[in-house]
Amino acid sequence: MSDIQPYDRQAAVDYAHRWAYGRNPAFYDFQNLGGDCTSFASQCLYAGCGIMNFTPVYGWYYLSVNDRSPSWAGVVYFYRFLVRAEENSGPFAAEVALSDCLPGDFVQLSFDGVAFGHTPVIVEMGTPPTPENTLVAAHSNDADYRPLSTYDFRQARYLHILGARP
């Protein structure tokens, strides 16, 4: 597979702003099942790429609450899917420094320094980017234009979306 579709960052950011304080009825609200942050991140990502990967277990897709991949709503599985080595369908990313991120990319936060447990989407960045001027949108403590520095985290990893394969 060599065709790479560009990621529409503006579409992802527009979606984030539209649904940051609400829930799109097309998707289940996982708030009471561990949190809705990664499902919201997946929705933003899908808005920017429009391609799912329907591989059972290891893909990235959502058809219903009972027919979805673990990577749609699970922090660790979202990360593993995006940075996978296989060149199969769907969006893909590289783990980068904050300085290499753009709006529409994702941050994953670890609050205890061990496990990652939150996935906000970057909606705006200052120059040079810092946690203070990097603004995010998220669910599970709904937010839009929230400075990354206002989270009490011990570790962050940044996922730069490189595109999507059909």
Order of alpha helices (4+ residues) and beta strands (2+ residues): alpha-alpha-beta-beta-alpha-alpha-beta-beta-beta-beta-beta-beta
